[in-house]
Amino acid sequence: MSYGLPTTTHAASSSTTSTSQPSRYYSSGSSTDNAPKRKSDLNPEARPFMPRAQGVQECTNTPPDIGRRQATEYPTFTPRRFGQRANSSRPEATQRAIKEKISSGFDTLKGKDFINAEATFRAILNENQGKLTLLEEQNTTIGLARSLKEQTYEKKREACDLLEKLRLKGKLTALKASTIKNLDLTLSQCEMALGRYLDAEARLLRLRNINPDADEASLCQPSDNFDADMANSKLWQVMEKHTLTETLLLNMRSVLTINLRSVRSAYALQKLHKNLHTVNMTLAIFWQERGKNEWAEGLLLSMIGIAPNGSEEFLHRPCHHDIKLALARLWNVMDKNYQSERLLLSLSNKPPYASEEIICTPSDHRKIDLALVRLWQKMGRYDRAERLLLNMSGKHLGMSSDILCRPCGQHVIDLALLRLWQDMDKHELSERLLLNMSHKHPDDSEDTLCKPFGNHVIDITLARHWELAGKYNLTERLLLNMCGIDPNASEDTLCTPGENQEIDLTRMRLWQLMGKYEWSERLILNMRGKPPNADEDTLCSPSGNHSIDVCQARIWQNMNKYELSERLLLNISHKHPNADEDRLCTPSGNHEADLALVRLWEITGKNKLAESLLLNMRGTHLYATEEERCSPCGNLELDLTITRHWEETDKLYLSERLLLNMSSKHPDDSDDRLCMPCGYHHIDLALVRLWQRIGKYEWAKELITRCCDIYSSSECELALLRLSAGQAGFLEMISRQPENANTLLTCSIHYFRLACEQITEDVPGSVKDNLNKALELVESALAKFPPSAGACSQKAHCLRMMGASEKEWKEWFQKANLLDPNRLQKSKTDFWRSKESAALQKLWDLKE
């Protein structure tokens, strides 16, 4: 085989003549070429070309002189890594240093030290201009954007600008998604941080290779980009598109489960298991937030491999820490306090019956310790929670207040401690700790106190603390400074939205508490992009931000602008005021808007519409059988809301039957069985209130007494005290309790009930003295402690009974609604209210 080359004879000094035409591949020493010799273009040092051996035996047709063949000289080629610029010529030390700096920046970012992460990434970009490879530049820019999006509004916008510029340098897919890894994912997160949810949604859908205009079935199909799918599910949750969120997560779970059965690669299996674990944890938390606690519990237990009613031996297995922690938090929500505490102690490697010193010793897992603190806080075991937090801070109770209020350096622990102190009515310690965290002192001037510290969480927490403490002027000034607005500016400027929605909503609520309702309304209208003087159609058209729109509806509700509130809520739900009853009562899918509409209809007397909508939200209907209507739907919030509605509309039998079904009890059960706590203290407390109203006082007292023994909850103890208010022996019970806002309020209720009974039953005694005592006690609670919705409401009741003007007592009811927006959705059917109504009627009759 000649490989296309002329046949030659190998000789040391001469060559034979060839019949072939001269070739440039010939050796320069050929004797048959009489042309003048020229400088060769061939590389004399080139390695000879040798054909690959065919089998074991050499090819016999190989030309004898092929070993002397020379190749054309080419520049030396140095292979470069993917993403490296062709003209990159950096020393290895520089290359290694840059790589280490980028890695350090991402480690700092992972530790949530966003300011230092920003400084690291900026230094890399500024100090190495023109030296970074394309991949290094992309990673550094994305890292910088991630650090910026967690800071101020201006830096969030800078992050978006950086990513948009980087996006122009890369290629796009057919749906206009960037092919640069993690770019569009990070950009969508920046858009979410700025409140641009629609932009973020469209970007994520394109990244998932889905057209944003596709139908819901297509939108919920998992893509090949797992991170984009997860980000999309979280975004939909923020946007309150809960059906889409749940469907996408369930579809992802189904696809991952199927893929696990077909994949054989160890690496692929590991990755699929990790992704499935992430989806399951997200789904469990989603169900928990939606009130589907049993579903969440079943999923978490199945992830551990335990049946719902299985043995508790798994508590001591050293595995599945993240699942067990999620399960403990869920049990806390489900009022399974005993199981939650035991599981958390097991995760902390502490025996359940150890001494308090051991139990309050911090473990190696901060999240577990903080979960234990929250559980004890809920159970009313403040001493244990405080001791554990102080130990986590390197302090103990014997220290001076100066040391106790010194920040430990870990914001999450300091914030947990100050919130605990607020619950314990240690407001001075709470405020001092907050001021120290802000590098301020209580004796500083108002200008210094109201200057933002720069950490949003600390600043907003301080503003809310002052709001709860009734220091409205300080709160207002701090919030305005956080928005960059001069407190002395004009009304137009003061009502201009800032760059942070959370601050604006806090400012809006504060102005309502201060009685500045017009400012509050004007601010929320500006946030929605609606001019105050616009027509009703414009004012009531949704802005696209459901949370702000629902907030606007509630403001109009508080201002007695019920028609505007209803029309806006109907527009949010895509309904028309003149639609038929079936259409009006069809759930919109926006849970918050539907519940707001239910409460509005209750206030305006449209009880049939409210009940029908609630039943439809629960999966039944108004004309279903009694058994169907009284069956729990699995959503605790909706079940308790319908029981409250039935109480207010005097359908007490339906309310009791549903509560008993929720407790797995039957009306024909024994008294002992009926008075046994069911494990959910919210259900038990609702049943206690109902039994009080229908006169089953002994059952109510027995149930709440047992609840106090099982739940160890301060809420249950307070309910027991209030149950005894107005009864013999109450003063002896209350004397054993320390003075705080709750005990003062309960004492006020005690004297108020006595006065009501004296009026209705003509009981001898001074009605005026008891009413004055009730008013004095509630005013003492408001003066000594931060105002609460309950205290404001109680003062309104006292003033109304004492004959104050309607404007005066309504103002206090309005303050109560503002302090606790959910108060309107709570039961207003306490058994003593009927006596209050009778007493009021009797007094009005006497006046006439």
C-alpha positions in Angstrom: 0.0 0.0 0.0 1.5 3.3 -1.1 -0.8 5.7 0.8 -0.7 7.9 -2.4 3.1 8.4 -2.1 5.7 7.5 -4.9 7.8 4.4 -4.5 11.4 5.0 -3.5 14.5 3.0 -2.7 16.1 3.7 0.7 19.8 4.6 0.2 22.4 6.3 2.2 23.8 8.6 -0.5 21.7 8.5 -3.6 18.2 7.8 -4.9 16.9 6.2 -8.1 14.9 8.1 -10.6 11.1 8.2 -10.2 8.7 8.2 -13.1 6.2 10.3 -11.0 5.9 14.0 -11.2 7.9 16.0 -8.6 6.0 16.4 -5.3 6.4 18.8 -2.5 6.2 15.9 -0.1 9.5 14.6 -1.5 12.7 14.8 0.5 14.9 17.9 -0.3 17.8 15.6 -1.1 16.3 14.1 -4.2 19.0 13.8 -7.1 16.4 13.8 -9.8 15.5 17.5 -9.2 17.8 19.8 -11.1 16.0 23.0 -10.1 17.8 25.4 -7.8 17.6 24.4 -4.2 15.4 26.6 -2.0 14.9 26.9 1.8 12.6 24.1 2.9 9.3 24.8 4.6 9.4 21.4 6.3 10.3 20.9 9.9 13.5 18.9 10.0 12.7 17.9 13.6 9.2 16.6 12.8 8.5 13.0 14.0 8.3 10.6 11.0 4.8 9.4 10.1 4.5 5.7 10.6 1.4 3.8 9.5 -0.5 1.9 12.2 0.5 -1.8 12.2 -2.2 -4.0 10.7 -2.6 -7.0 13.1 0.7 -8.5 14.3 2.6 -8.6 11.0 3.9 -5.4 9.4 2.4 -4.4 6.0 4.8 -5.6 3.3 3.7 -2.8 0.9 5.1 -0.1 3.2 7.6 2.1 1.3 11.1 1.6 2.6 11.8 5.3 3.0 8.5 6.3 4.7 10.4 6.6 7.9 12.1 9.6 6.5 8.9 11.4 5.6 8.6 14.9 7.0 5.5 17.0 7.8 4.7 20.6 7.2 5.5 22.9 10.1 2.5 24.2 12.1 2.3 26.5 15.2 2.4 24.6 18.5 -1.3 24.1 19.8 -2.0 24.4 23.5 -5.4 23.1 24.5 -7.5 25.4 26.7 -10.3 24.7 29.1 -13.9 25.3 28.3 -14.8 28.9 28.7 -11.1 30.1 28.6 -10.3 33.0 26.3 -7.9 32.2 23.5 -5.6 35.0 24.4 -5.5 34.1 28.1 -1.9 33.8 29.3 -1.9 34.0 33.1 0.7 32.6 35.5 -0.5 29.5 37.2 -0.3 31.2 40.6 -2.6 34.0 39.4 -5.0 31.5 38.0 -5.1 29.5 41.3 -5.5 32.7 43.3 -8.5 33.9 41.3 -10.1 30.5 41.6 -9.6 30.5 45.4 -11.1 34.0 45.7 -14.2 33.0 43.7 -14.6 29.9 45.8 -14.2 32.0 49.0 -16.9 34.4 47.8 -19.4 31.7 47.3 -18.5 30.2 50.8 -19.2 33.6 52.3 -22.4 33.9 50.4 -23.5 30.4 51.6 -22.9 31.7 55.2 -25.3 34.6 54.5 -22.6 37.2 55.0 -23.8 39.2 52.0 -21.8 42.4 52.6 -18.5 40.6 52.7 -19.5 38.4 49.8 -20.3 41.5 47.8 -16.9 43.0 48.7 -15.1 39.8 47.6 -16.9 39.5 44.2 -16.4 43.3 43.5 -12.7 43.0 44.3 -12.3 40.0 41.9 -14.0 42.0 39.0 -12.1 45.3 39.7 -8.7 43.8 40.2 -8.7 41.4 37.3 -10.2 43.3 34.5 -9.4 41.6 31.2 -7.7 38.7 33.0 -10.8 36.6 33.8 -11.9 33.8 31.6 -15.4 34.0 30.3 -16.6 31.4 32.8 -14.9 33.1 35.7 -16.5 36.4 34.7 -19.9 34.8 34.5 -19.6 33.1 37.9 -18.3 36.2 39.6 -21.0 38.4 38.2 -23.7 35.9 39.2 -22.2 35.6 42.7 -22.2 39.4 43.1 -25.8 39.6 42.0 -26.8 37.0 44.6 -25.1 39.0 47.3 -26.7 42.2 46.2 -30.3 40.8 46.0 -30.3 40.2 49.7 -29.6 43.8 50.6 -31.2 47.2 49.9 -33.6 48.0 47.2 -30.9 49.9 45.2 -28.6 46.9 45.4 -31.4 44.6 44.2 -31.9 46.8 41.2 -28.1 46.9 40.6 -28.2 43.0 40.7 -30.8 43.0 38.0 -28.9 45.5 35.8 -25.6 43.4 36.1 -27.4 40.2 35.1 -29.2 41.9 32.2 -25.9 43.2 30.8 -24.3 39.8 31.2 -27.3 38.2 29.5 -26.6 40.3 26.3 -23.2 38.5 26.0 -24.7 35.0 25.8 -26.9 33.0 23.5 -30.7 32.6 23.9 -32.9 29.6 23.4 -35.9 29.6 21.1 -38.1 30.9 24.0 -35.5 33.7 24.8 -34.0 32.0 27.8 -30.3 32.6 28.5 -28.0 29.6 28.0 -25.6 30.9 30.6 -25.8 28.6 33.6 -27.8 30.0 36.6 -28.2 33.4 35.0 -31.9 33.5 34.4 -32.5 31.6 37.6 -30.7 34.2 39.6 -32.3 37.0 37.7 -35.8 35.7 38.4 -34.9 35.6 42.1 -33.8 39.3 41.9 -37.1 40.1 40.2 -39.0 38.3 43.0 -37.0 40.3 45.6 -38.2 43.5 43.8 -41.8 42.3 43.8 -41.8 41.9 40.0 -43.5 38.5 40.2 -45.0 38.4 36.7 -41.6 39.1 35.1 -40.0 36.4 37.3 -42.8 33.9 36.4 -42.4 34.5 32.7 -38.6 34.2 32.9 -38.8 30.9 34.9 -41.3 29.4 32.5 -39.1 30.2 29.5 -36.1 28.7 31.4 -38.2 25.6 31.8 -38.9 25.6 28.0 -42.6 26.4 28.5 -44.5 29.1 26.8 -45.9 31.5 29.4 -49.2 31.5 27.6 -49.6 27.7 27.8 -52.5 26.1 29.6 -52.3 25.1 33.3 -51.6 21.4 32.5 -48.6 22.4 30.5 -47.4 24.9 33.1 -47.3 22.1 35.7 -45.3 19.6 33.7 -41.8 19.1 35.1 -38.9 20.2 32.9 -35.3 19.1 32.5 -34.2 22.0 34.8 -34.9 20.8 38.4 -33.7 24.1 40.0 -36.0 26.1 37.7 -39.0 23.9 38.5 -38.4 24.3 42.3 -38.0 28.1 41.9 -41.2 28.2 39.9 -43.1 26.3 42.6 -41.9 28.7 45.3 -42.8 31.7 43.2 -46.3 30.4 42.6 -46.6 29.9 46.4 -45.7 33.6 47.0 -48.2 34.6 44.3 -50.8 32.5 46.0 -51.2 30.2 43.0 -51.5 27.3 45.4 -53.2 24.9 43.0 -50.4 25.3 40.4 -47.8 24.9 43.2 -49.2 21.7 44.5 -49.8 20.2 41.0 -46.3 20.9 39.9 -44.7 19.4 43.1 -46.9 16.3 42.8 -46.0 15.9 39.1 -42.3 16.3 39.9 -42.6 13.7 42.7 -44.3 11.3 40.3 -41.7 11.7 37.5 -38.8 11.3 39.9 -40.3 8.2 41.5 -40.7 6.6 38.0 -37.2 7.6 37.0 -35.8 5.9 40.1 -37.1 2.6 38.9 -35.4 2.8 35.5 -32.0 4.4 36.3 -29.0 2.1 37.0 -26.1 4.6 37.3 -25.0 5.1 40.9 -24.4 8.8 40.3 -27.8 9.3 38.6 -29.5 7.4 41.4 -27.9 9.5 44.1 -29.0 12.7 42.3 -32.5 11.5 41.8 -32.8 10.5 45.5 -31.5 14.0 46.5 -34.0 15.7 44.2 -36.9 13.5 45.4 -36.0 14.3 49.0 -36.1 18.1 48.2 -39.5 17.8 46.5 -41.0 15.7 49.4 -39.7 18.2 52.0 -41.1 21.2 50.0 -44.4 19.4 49.6 -44.7 18.6 53.3 -44.0 22.2 54.3 -46.4 23.4 51.6 -49.2 21.1 53.0 -48.4 22.3 56.5 -48.8 25.9 55.5 -52.1 25.1 53.8 -53.4 23.4 56.9 -53.2 19.9 55.5 -51.3 18.7 58.5 -52.3 15.1 58.3 -51.1 14.8 54.7 -47.8 16.5 55.7 -47.4 14.2 58.7 -48.1 11.1 56.6 -45.5 12.1 54.0 -42.8 12.9 56.5 -43.4 9.6 58.3 -43.3 7.7 55.1 -39.9 9.3 54.2 -38.5 7.9 57.4 -40.2 4.5 56.8 -42.7 4.7 59.7 -46.5 4.1 59.6 -48.6 7.0 61.0 -49.5 4.9 64.1 -46.2 3.0 64.2 -43.7 2.6 67.0 -41.6 5.6 68.3 -38.4 3.6 68.2 -37.3 5.6 65.2 -36.9 8.6 67.6 -33.5 7.2 68.7 -32.2 6.3 65.3 -29.2 8.6 64.3 -30.6 9.4 60.9 -33.0 11.6 58.9 -32.2 14.7 61.1 -33.8 17.2 58.6 -37.0 15.1 58.3 -37.3 14.6 62.0 -36.8 18.4 62.6 -39.5 19.1 60.1 -41.8 16.5 61.8 -41.1 18.1 65.2 -42.1 21.5 63.9 -45.2 20.0 62.3 -46.2 18.4 65.6 -45.7 21.7 67.3 -48.3 23.2 64.9 -50.6 20.2 65.4 -50.4 20.7 69.2 -48.7 17.3 69.6 -46.4 19.1 72.1 -45.3 15.9 74.0 -44.2 14.1 70.8 -42.6 17.3 69.5 -40.6 17.9 72.7 -39.5 14.3 72.9 -38.4 14.2 69.3 -36.4 17.4 69.6 -34.7 16.2 72.8 -33.8 13.0 71.1 -32.3 15.0 68.2 -30.3 16.9 70.8 -29.1 13.6 72.4 -30.8 14.4 75.7 -33.1 12.0 77.6 -36.6 13.3 78.2 -36.4 13.1 82.0 -33.0 14.7 82.4 -32.4 17.5 84.8 -33.3 21.0 83.7 -29.6 21.9 83.6 -28.9 19.2 81.0 -32.1 19.9 79.0 -31.2 23.6 78.8 -27.7 23.0 77.6 -27.2 23.9 73.9 -26.6 21.0 71.5 -24.4 21.1 68.4 -27.4 21.9 66.2 -28.7 25.5 66.4 -31.9 24.8 64.4 -32.9 22.1 66.8 -32.2 24.3 69.8 -34.3 27.1 68.4 -37.1 24.8 67.5 -37.1 23.6 71.2 -37.2 27.3 72.3 -40.2 28.0 70.1 -42.0 24.9 71.4 -41.4 25.8 75.1 -42.4 29.4 74.3 -45.7 28.1 72.9 -46.2 25.8 75.9 -45.7 28.6 78.3 -42.4 27.2 79.6 -40.7 30.6 79.4 -38.1 29.8 82.1 -36.7 26.9 80.1 -36.8 28.8 76.8 -35.1 31.8 78.3 -32.4 29.6 80.0 -31.6 27.8 76.8 -31.4 31.0 74.8 -29.1 32.6 77.3 -26.9 29.6 77.4 -26.7 29.7 73.6 -25.6 33.4 74.0 -23.0 32.5 76.6 -25.0 34.2 79.4 -27.1 33.2 82.5 -29.8 34.8 84.5 -27.6 35.8 87.4 -25.8 38.4 85.2 -26.6 42.1 85.2 -29.1 43.6 82.7 -26.2 45.3 80.9 -24.7 41.9 80.1 -28.0 40.2 79.4 -28.8 42.9 76.8 -25.5 42.6 75.1 -25.8 41.0 71.6 -24.1 37.7 71.3 -23.2 38.2 67.6 -25.7 35.8 66.2 -28.8 37.8 65.1 -31.1 34.7 64.9 -30.4 34.0 68.6 -30.7 37.6 69.7 -33.9 38.1 67.8 -35.4 34.9 69.3 -34.4 36.1 72.8 -36.0 39.6 72.5 -39.2 38.1 71.1 -39.3 35.7 74.1 -38.8 38.7 76.4 -41.7 40.4 74.7 -44.0 37.4 75.4 -42.7 37.4 79.0 -43.6 41.2 79.3 -39.9 42.0 79.8 -40.2 44.9 77.4 -37.4 47.0 78.8 -34.9 44.2 78.3 -36.3 43.5 74.8 -35.9 47.1 73.8 -32.4 47.5 75.2 -31.2 44.4 73.4 -32.7 45.8 70.1 -31.1 49.2 70.6 -27.7 47.5 71.4 -28.0 45.5 68.2 -28.5 48.8 66.4 -25.6 50.4 68.2 -27.9 52.8 70.0 -28.6 53.7 73.6 -32.0 54.5 75.3 -30.6 58.0 76.2 -29.7 58.9 72.7 -31.6 61.8 71.0 -34.7 61.0 68.9 -32.7 61.8 65.8 -30.2 59.1 66.7 -32.8 56.6 67.8 -34.8 57.0 64.6 -31.8 56.7 62.3 -31.9 53.3 60.4 -29.1 51.0 61.4 -28.8 49.5 57.9 -29.9 45.9 58.8 -33.5 45.6 57.5 -34.5 42.9 59.9 -33.3 44.7 63.0 -34.7 48.1 61.9 -38.2 46.7 61.1 -38.2 44.7 64.4 -37.4 47.8 66.3 -40.2 49.7 64.5 -42.7 47.0 65.3 -41.5 46.9 69.0 -42.1 50.6 69.3 -45.5 50.2 67.6 -46.6 47.5 70.1 -45.3 49.7 72.9 -47.5 52.5 71.7 -44.5 54.7 70.8 -46.1 55.7 67.5 -44.0 58.9 66.9 -40.7 57.0 67.1 -42.1 54.2 64.9 -43.4 56.7 62.3 -40.1 58.6 62.1 -38.0 55.4 61.9 -40.1 54.0 59.1 -40.0 57.3 57.1 -36.3 57.4 57.5 -36.0 53.8 56.3 -37.9 55.0 53.2 -35.7 58.1 52.8 -38.7 60.4 53.4 -38.4 63.6 55.5 -41.0 63.4 58.4 -41.7 67.1 57.8 -42.5 66.6 54.1 -45.8 67.4 52.5 -48.7 64.9 52.6 -48.1 64.0 48.9 -44.5 63.0 49.7 -45.4 61.2 52.9 -47.9 59.0 51.1 -45.5 58.1 48.4 -44.6 54.4 48.4 -41.0 53.6 49.2 -38.9 50.9 47.7 -39.8 48.2 50.2 -43.3 46.8 50.4 -42.9 45.5 53.9 -42.0 48.9 55.2 -44.9 50.5 53.4 -47.4 48.1 54.8 -46.1 48.6 58.3 -46.4 52.4 57.8 -49.9 52.0 56.5 -51.0 49.9 59.5 -49.3 52.4 61.9 -51.2 55.4 60.4 -54.5 53.5 61.0 -53.5 53.0 64.7 -52.7 56.7 64.9 -56.1 57.6 63.4 -54.6 58.9 60.1 -57.0 56.8 58.0 -56.8 59.1 54.9 -53.0 58.8 54.8 -53.3 55.1 55.1 -55.8 54.8 52.3 -53.8 57.2 50.1 -50.6 55.2 50.6 -52.2 51.9 49.7 -53.9 53.5 46.6 -50.5 54.8 45.5 -49.0 51.3 46.1 -51.7 50.0 43.8 -51.1 52.7 41.2 -54.6 54.2 41.7 -55.1 58.0 41.9 -57.3 58.9 44.9 -59.8 60.8 42.8 -60.3 58.1 40.2 -63.7 56.6 39.5 -65.0 53.5 41.3 -64.2 51.2 38.3 -60.6 52.2 38.4 -60.3 52.1 42.2 -61.8 48.6 42.4 -59.8 47.1 39.5 -57.1 44.7 40.8 -53.5 45.9 40.6 -52.0 42.5 40.0 -50.6 42.2 43.5 -53.1 40.1 45.4 -51.7 40.8 48.9 -51.9 44.5 48.5 -55.3 44.4 46.9 -56.7 42.3 49.8 -55.1 44.7 52.2 -56.9 47.6 50.4 -60.2 45.7 50.8 -59.6 45.4 54.5 -58.8 49.1 54.9 -62.1 50.0 53.2 -63.8 47.5 55.4 -62.3 49.2 58.5 -63.4 52.6 57.1 -67.0 51.2 56.6 -66.6 51.5 52.8 -68.2 48.1 52.3 -69.3 48.5 48.7 -65.8 49.3 47.5 -64.4 46.5 49.5 -66.8 43.9 48.1 -66.4 45.1 44.6 -62.6 44.9 44.8 -62.7 41.4 46.3 -65.2 40.2 43.6 -62.9 41.7 40.9 -59.9 39.9 42.4 -62.0 36.7 42.2 -63.1 37.4 38.6 -66.8 37.7 39.6 -69.4 40.4 38.9 -71.7 41.8 41.7 -74.8 40.9 39.6 -73.7 37.3 39.0 -76.0 34.5 40.3 -75.5 33.0 43.8 -73.7 29.9 42.4 -71.1 32.0 40.6 -70.6 34.3 43.5 -70.0 31.4 45.9 -67.6 29.5 43.7 -64.1 29.6 45.2 -61.7 31.7 43.2 -58.6 29.8 44.2 -57.2 32.8 46.0 -57.6 31.6 49.6 -56.9 35.0 51.2 -59.4 36.8 49.0 -62.1 34.2 49.5 -61.8 34.3 53.3 -61.8 38.1 53.2 -65.0 38.0 51.1 -66.6 35.5 53.6 -65.9 37.9 56.5 -67.2 40.9 54.6 -70.5 39.2 53.8 -70.8 38.2 57.5 -70.3 41.8 58.5 -72.9 43.1 55.9 -75.4 40.4 56.9 -75.1 38.2 53.8 -74.8 35.1 55.9 -76.2 32.7 53.3 -73.5 33.8 50.7 -70.8 33.5 53.3 -71.8 30.0 54.4 -72.2 28.8 50.8 -68.8 30.1 49.8 -67.2 28.5 53.0 -68.9 25.1 52.3 -67.7 25.2 48.7 -64.2 26.0 49.8 -64.4 22.8 52.0 -65.6 20.7 49.1 -69.3 20.5 50.1 -72.3 22.7 49.3 -75.1 24.4 51.1 -77.7 21.8 50.2 -75.6 18.8 51.1 -76.7 16.4 53.9 -75.9 17.3 57.5 -73.5 14.5 57.6 -71.6 15.8 54.6 -71.5 19.4 55.9 -70.3 18.3 59.3 -67.4 16.1 58.0 -63.9 17.6 58.4 -62.4 18.7 55.1 -58.8 18.3 56.3 -58.1 22.0 56.3 -58.1 23.1 60.0 -58.5 26.8 59.2 -61.6 26.3 57.0 -63.2 23.8 59.5 -62.8 26.2 62.4 -64.0 29.1 60.3 -67.3 27.3 59.4 -67.8 26.3 63.1 -67.4 30.0 64.1 -69.8 31.0 61.3 -72.4 28.5 62.5 -72.0 29.8 66.1 -72.6 33.3 65.0 -75.7 32.3 63.0 -77.1 30.2 65.9 -76.5 26.8 64.2 -75.0 25.5 67.3 -75.8 21.9 66.7 -73.9 21.8 63.4 -71.0 23.6 65.0 -70.8 21.1 67.9 -71.2 18.0 65.6 -68.3 19.2 63.3 -66.1 19.9 66.3 -66.8 16.5 67.7 -66.1 14.9 64.4 -62.8 16.8 64.2 -62.0 15.4 67.6 -62.9 11.8 66.6 -65.8 11.8 69.1 -69.6 11.2 68.9 -72.4 13.0 70.7 -73.4 9.7 72.3 -70.0 9.1 73.9 -69.5 9.0 77.6 -68.9 12.3 79.5 -65.3 11.1 80.2 -64.7 10.5 76.5 -66.3 13.8 75.4 -64.1 15.7 77.8 -60.9 14.1 76.7 -58.5 16.5 74.8 -58.2 15.4 71.1 -54.6 16.5 70.6 -55.3 19.8 68.8 -55.7 22.6 71.3 -57.4 24.9 68.8 -60.2 22.4 68.3 -60.5 21.8 72.1 -60.6 25.5 72.9 -63.3 26.0 70.2 -65.3 23.2 71.8 -64.8 24.8 75.3 -66.2 28.1 74.0 -69.1 26.4 72.3 -70.1 24.4 75.4 -69.9 27.6 77.5 -72.4 29.2 75.1 -74.9 26.4 75.1 -74.7 25.9 78.8 -72.6 22.8 79.1 -70.4 24.6 81.7 -69.3 21.4 83.6 -68.1 19.8 80.3 -66.3 23.0 79.3 -64.5 23.3 82.7 -63.5 19.6 82.7 -62.1 19.8 79.1 -60.1 22.9 79.7 -58.7 21.6 82.9 -57.5 18.5 81.2 -56.1 20.6 78.3 -53.9 22.5 80.8 -52.5 19.2 82.1 -51.8 17.8 78.6 -50.7 20.9 76.5 -48.9 22.9 79.2 -50.0 25.9 77.2 -50.3 29.4 78.5 -53.3 29.9 76.2 -55.1 27.0 77.8 -54.3 28.4 81.3 -55.7 31.8 80.3 -58.8 30.1 78.9 -59.4 28.4 82.2 -59.0 31.7 84.1 -61.5 33.4 81.8 -63.9 30.5 82.1 -63.9 31.1 85.9 -64.2 34.9 85.5 -67.5 36.1 87.1 -67.6 33.0 89.2 -67.0 32.3 92.8 -63.4 31.4 93.5 -62.0 33.5 90.6 -60.2 36.0 92.8 -58.5 33.2 94.7 -57.3 31.6 91.4 -56.0 34.9 90.0 -54.2 35.8 93.2 -51.7 33.0 92.5 -50.8 34.4 89.1 -48.2 37.1 88.5 -49.4 40.4 87.3 -49.2 40.8 83.5 -51.3 42.1 80.7 -53.4 38.9 80.5 -54.2 38.7 84.2 -55.2 42.4 84.4 -57.4 41.9 81.3 -59.0 38.8 82.8 -59.7 40.6 86.1 -61.4 43.4 84.1 -63.6 40.8 82.3 -64.4 39.3 85.8 -65.8 42.6 87.1 -67.5 43.4 83.8 -69.4 40.1 83.9 -70.5 40.7 87.5 -71.9 44.1 86.4 -73.8 42.5 83.4 -75.3 39.9 85.7 -76.3 42.6 88.2 -78.1 44.5 85.5 -79.9 41.5 83.9 -80.7 39.6 87.1 -81.3 42.5 89.4 -78.6 41.2 91.7 -77.9 43.5 94.6 -74.6 45.5 94.4 -73.1 48.5 92.9 -73.1 48.2 89.1 -71.2 51.4 88.8 -68.4 50.2 91.1 -67.9 47.0 89.1 -67.9 48.8 85.8 -65.4 51.4 87.1 -63.2 48.6 88.4 -63.4 46.8 85.0 -62.4 50.0 83.2 -59.6 50.8 85.7 -58.1 47.4 85.3 -58.1 47.4 81.5 -56.7 50.9 81.4 -53.9 49.7 83.7 -53.1 46.9 81.3 -53.0 49.4 78.4 -50.8 51.7 80.4 -48.3 49.2 81.8 -48.0 46.9 78.8 -48.1 47.2 75.0 -51.7 47.6 73.8 -53.3 44.4 72.6 -56.4 43.7 70.6 -58.1 42.1 73.6 -57.4 45.0 75.9 -58.7 47.6 73.3 -61.8 45.5 72.7 -62.5 45.1 76.5 -62.2 48.9 76.9 -64.7 49.4 74.2 -67.1 47.0 75.9 -66.7 48.9 79.2 -67.2 52.3 77.6 -70.3 51.2 75.7 -71.9 49.7 78.9 -71.0 52.9 80.8 -72.9 55.0 78.3 -70.0 56.6 76.4 -70.6 58.1 72.9 -70.8 55.6 70.0 -67.8 57.3 68.4 -65.6 56.8 71.5 -66.3 53.1 72.0 -66.2 52.3 68.2 -62.8 53.9 68.0 -61.5 51.3 70.5 -63.1 48.4 68.6 -61.4 49.7 65.5 -58.0 49.8 67.2 -58.5 46.2 68.2 -59.2 45.2 64.6 -56.1 47.0 63.5 -53.9 45.4 66.1 -55.1 42.0 65.2 -56.5 41.8 61.6 -57.4 38.2 62.1 -59.6 39.2 65.0 -62.5 39.6 62.6 -62.3 35.9 61.7 -62.3 34.8 65.4 -65.3 33.7 67.3 -67.5 36.5 68.7 -69.9 34.0 70.4 -68.5 33.8 73.9 -71.3 32.7 76.3 -71.2 35.9 78.3 -72.0 38.0 75.2 -75.6 37.1 75.4 -75.7 38.5 78.9 -73.9 41.6 77.8 -76.5 42.1 75.0 -79.3 41.7 77.4 -77.8 44.2 79.9 -77.3 46.7 77.1 -80.9 46.4 76.0 -82.1 46.8 79.5 -80.1 50.0 80.0 -81.3 51.4 76.7 -84.9 50.6 77.6 -84.5 52.4 80.9 -83.1 55.5 79.1 -86.2 55.6 76.9 
